[in-house]
Amino acid sequence: MRVHFTKMQGAGNDFVVLDETRGRLGLSAAQYRFLADRHFGVGADQILSVRPAPSDGVDFEYVIHNADGGEVEHCGNGARCFVRFVRDKGLTDLNPVRVKVKHGEISLSLNEDGRVTVDMGAPIFDLTRVPFDAAGQAPTPMGNFERWTLPLTGGDVAPVAVLSMGNPHAVLLVDNVDTAPVSTWGPQIERHVQFPARVNAGFLQVVDRTNVRLRVYERGVGETLACGTGACAAVVAGIRLGLLDERVDVETRGGRLTIAWRDNAAHDAPVFMTGPATSVFEGDIDVPELA
Ligand SMILES: N[C@H](CCC[C@H](N)C(=O)O)C(=O)O
């Protein structure tokens, strides 16, 4: 099947974007994996499929598949690239644009400086909705939040804050992201038995109350240069742990994201993420029939 695609990136998290507004391609998980493959396909962390609005109240739908072919609930960097795509392609001149993702509905605004601000929705702390299995443990209180102790191999234990942005996140505090055990602890946390749907593992270095550094070992991908929902989850956790103020610049390996969250008594205020979105190139590729 000949497929036209647009390659995009947001803070170095990269995407293959497919225009399905005039009809679906009907790709299989194996074909999504092929498109994401950096040797045999185009290469990307996620595949974004842009589709017409499924209902009133939103302008579009977009569907997200990780490089491993699995469909996921939310993608922050992808959301910014989505809105850049629909504007560049003349599919809308609305601003903000409302879009349906698997997790729910979000609103995206293109700013004068070309960056995009996304209302990412409220964080979720109900462990059953992450999902996270406490396995009979009791968490350790910190600030007005808590951390859980994940047993890893070799007797290591990882103290993690657990929450969801619609997709699951485990956030660890580290002294220096450059020396953090991302490649060794990341895969163990991603597939830890206490996360039945797996999890994105964030390694958070607090520089001061308004600046952090972050690396994320993403579920279904591995380490990416940036993770938008991961930046949201890390800042929200940092605020609740008592370490951060309500507006934080997040330095990732691929660029800077700005996260704002004004916590409230119910902890259900929306999280706002602002960052770049860039279209890199367009092309066509023959996608083999893969079941
Ligand atoms: N790997 C994530 C999905 C993509 C999230 C990330 N690329 C972002 O910008 O939020 C997951 O499995 O939940």
PDBQT file of the ligand as one rigid body, heavy atoms in Angstrom, charges set to zero:
ROOT
HETATM    1  N1  LIG A 301       4.668   6.439  25.202  1.00  0.00    +0.000 N 
HETATM    2  C1  LIG A 301       3.426   7.046  25.726  1.00  0.00    +0.000 C 
HETATM    3  C2  LIG A 301       2.630   7.712  24.582  1.00  0.00    +0.000 C 
HETATM    4  C3  LIG A 301       3.344   8.907  23.973  1.00  0.00    +0.000 C 
HETATM    5  C4  LIG A 301       3.621   9.977  24.988  1.00  0.00    +0.000 C 
HETATM    6  C5  LIG A 301       4.692  11.017  24.623  1.00  0.00    +0.000 C 
HETATM    7  N2  LIG A 301       5.331  10.873  23.355  1.00  0.00    +0.000 N 
HETATM    8  C6  LIG A 301       4.158  12.422  24.851  1.00  0.00    +0.000 C 
HETATM    9  O1  LIG A 301       4.635  13.374  24.207  1.00  0.00    +0.000 OA
HETATM   10  O2  LIG A 301       3.284  12.568  25.744  1.00  0.00    +0.000 OA
HETATM   11  C7  LIG A 301       2.570   5.957  26.366  1.00  0.00    +0.000 C 
HETATM   12  O3  LIG A 301       2.728   4.785  26.005  1.00  0.00    +0.000 OA
HETATM   13  O4  LIG A 301       1.757   6.307  27.226  1.00  0.00    +0.000 OA
ENDROOT
TORSDOF 0
